[in-house]
């Protein structure tokens, strides 16, 4: 195995320590090419058994946003954030993700195991689609974009509006664009290593 070198501190800062979740956006557009590029990066992130249960809808048209607004009613400032953001990504999970198992993990036949245990399949779909959503956000930051994840929405409304008749269901959403740095609040604290971690 070839030796790996750490990426630069500037790169780490862009992805993590200097990056912020933005609630206000500039009017700079996000191109289709940028959205495709961030997926092409994120798809390489690991998922359980390489089964890749995440499915993504990039909501960018006014018609698409109108379908999304009812799912955000009563959720604080989320409707305004989605209205202002150039793009909102719906990270969904495909409950039939294992149909692709023979192609995505040909060394072992996972499909019968998941078909026999719906609860286990659901847990894998949720966990791995959440991972892919996180990879997408980090990829977006790496490409010079800003993001803001949201759990404040009504899943059933999104599922009906966007995924009716499919095996997809919403996991979480996040906005994408170029954040307005002038409207950021002071950064909130994070737990220390000692508070959040331990060795055994």
C-alpha positions in Angstrom: 0.0 0.0 0.0 1.3 3.4 -0.9 1.9 5.9 1.9 -0.8 8.5 2.4 0.0 12.1 3.1 -2.2 14.4 5.2 -4.0 17.1 3.2 -3.0 20.7 3.9 -4.2 22.6 6.9 -5.9 25.0 4.5 -7.9 22.2 3.0 -8.9 20.8 6.4 -10.0 24.3 7.4 -12.2 24.6 4.3 -13.8 21.3 5.1 -14.1 21.5 8.8 -12.7 24.2 11.1 -13.5 27.3 9.1 -16.6 25.9 7.4 -20.0 27.1 8.7 -23.6 26.1 8.3 -25.2 28.9 6.4 -28.8 30.1 6.9 -28.5 33.1 4.4 -27.4 33.0 0.9 -26.0 35.2 -1.8 -27.6 35.3 -5.3 -24.7 33.4 -6.9 -26.1 30.3 -8.7 -25.0 26.7 -8.3 -24.5 25.0 -11.7 -25.7 21.5 -12.7 -22.0 20.7 -13.3 -21.2 21.5 -9.6 -24.0 19.3 -8.4 -22.8 16.4 -10.6 -19.2 17.0 -9.4 -20.1 16.8 -5.7 -22.0 13.5 -6.3 -19.1 12.1 -8.3 -16.8 12.8 -5.3 -19.3 11.6 -2.6 -20.2 8.3 -4.3 -16.7 7.0 -3.4 -17.3 7.3 0.4 -17.7 4.0 2.1 -21.1 2.5 2.8 -22.1 -0.9 4.3 -21.2 -3.6 1.8 -20.8 -0.9 -0.8 -24.6 -1.1 -1.2 -25.1 2.7 -1.6 -28.7 3.0 -0.5 -28.8 6.8 -0.8 -30.8 8.5 -3.5 -30.5 12.3 -4.0 -33.0 14.8 -5.4 -31.5 18.3 -6.1 -34.5 20.7 -5.7 -33.6 23.9 -7.6 -36.7 24.9 -9.7 -39.5 27.0 -8.4 -41.9 24.2 -9.1 -39.7 21.8 -7.1 -39.5 24.3 -4.2 -43.2 24.7 -4.1 -43.6 20.9 -3.7 -41.1 21.1 -0.8 -42.6 24.1 1.1 -45.6 22.2 2.7 -43.2 19.8 4.3 -41.5 22.7 6.1 -44.5 24.4 7.6 -44.2 25.0 11.3 -40.4 24.3 11.2 -39.1 27.7 12.3 -37.0 29.5 9.7 -36.5 26.4 7.5 -39.1 27.5 4.8 -37.3 30.8 4.4 -33.9 29.2 4.2 -35.1 26.8 1.5 -36.8 29.6 -0.4 -33.6 31.6 -0.5 -31.1 28.8 -1.2 -30.2 28.1 -4.8 -30.5 24.3 -4.2 -32.0 22.0 -1.5 -30.8 18.4 -1.6 -33.2 15.7 -0.4 -31.1 12.8 0.8 -33.4 9.7 0.5 -32.9 6.0 1.1 -34.0 3.3 -1.2 -35.7 0.5 0.8 -34.9 -1.8 -2.2 -31.3 -0.9 -2.2 -30.3 -4.6 -2.0 -31.7 -5.2 -5.5 -28.4 -3.7 -6.7 -26.3 -5.9 -4.4 -25.2 -8.5 -7.1 -23.7 -5.7 -9.1 -22.3 -3.5 -6.3 -20.9 -6.3 -4.1 -20.4 -9.3 -6.5 -18.2 -11.2 -4.0 -21.2 -12.2 -1.8 -24.9 -12.5 -2.4 -26.4 -10.1 0.2 -29.8 -9.9 -1.4 -31.6 -12.9 0.3 -30.4 -11.8 3.8 -32.0 -8.3 3.4 -35.1 -9.7 1.8 -35.6 -11.9 4.8 -35.1 -9.2 7.4 -36.9 -5.9 6.6 -35.9 -4.3 9.9 -32.2 -5.0 9.3 -32.4 -3.7 5.8 -34.1 -0.5 7.0 -31.3 0.1 9.5 -28.6 -0.3 6.8 -30.5 1.9 4.4 -30.8 4.7 7.1 -27.3 4.4 8.4 -25.5 4.3 5.0 -27.7 7.0 3.4 -26.9 9.2 6.3 -23.2 8.6 5.7 -23.6 9.5 2.0 -25.5 12.7 2.9 -22.5 13.7 5.1 -20.1 12.9 2.3 -22.1 15.1 -0.1 -21.9 18.0 2.3 -18.1 17.6 2.7 -17.7 17.3 -1.1 -19.7 20.5 -1.5 -17.5 22.3 0.9 -14.4 21.0 -1.0 -15.8 22.4 -4.2 -16.2 25.9 -2.6 -19.9 25.7 -1.8 -21.7 26.1 1.5 -24.4 23.9 3.1 -26.8 23.7 6.0 -28.4 20.3 7.0 -32.0 20.2 8.3 -34.0 17.6 10.1 -37.0 19.9 10.6 -39.5 18.7 8.0 -42.4 16.4 7.7 -41.1 13.1 6.1 -44.5 11.9 5.0 -45.2 15.1 3.0 -41.8 14.9 1.2 -42.3 11.2 0.5 -45.7 11.8 -1.0 -44.7 14.8 -3.0 -41.4 13.4 -4.4 -41.3 9.6 -4.0 -44.9 8.4 -4.4 -45.0 5.0 -6.1 -41.2 4.4 -5.5 -39.2 2.6 -2.8 -37.5 5.8 -1.8 -38.1 7.7 1.4 -36.6 10.9 2.8 -33.8 10.8 5.4 -32.8 14.5 5.7 -32.3 17.6 3.6 -29.6 20.2 3.2 -29.4 23.5 1.4 -26.5 24.3 -1.0 -25.2 27.6 -2.2 -22.8 30.4 -1.5 -23.4 31.6 2.0 -23.6 35.2 3.0 -20.7 35.5 5.5 -21.9 38.9 6.7 -25.0 37.3 8.3 -23.2 34.6 10.3 -23.7 34.4 14.1 -20.7 33.7 16.3 -19.7 30.1 16.1 -21.3 27.8 18.6 -19.0 25.7 20.9 -18.2 22.0 20.3 -17.7 19.3 22.8 -14.1 18.6 23.8 -12.4 15.3 23.1 -12.6 14.5 26.8 -16.4 15.1 26.8 -17.1 13.1 23.6 -14.5 10.4 23.4 -12.7 7.8 25.4 -10.1 5.1 24.9 -10.5 1.5 25.9 
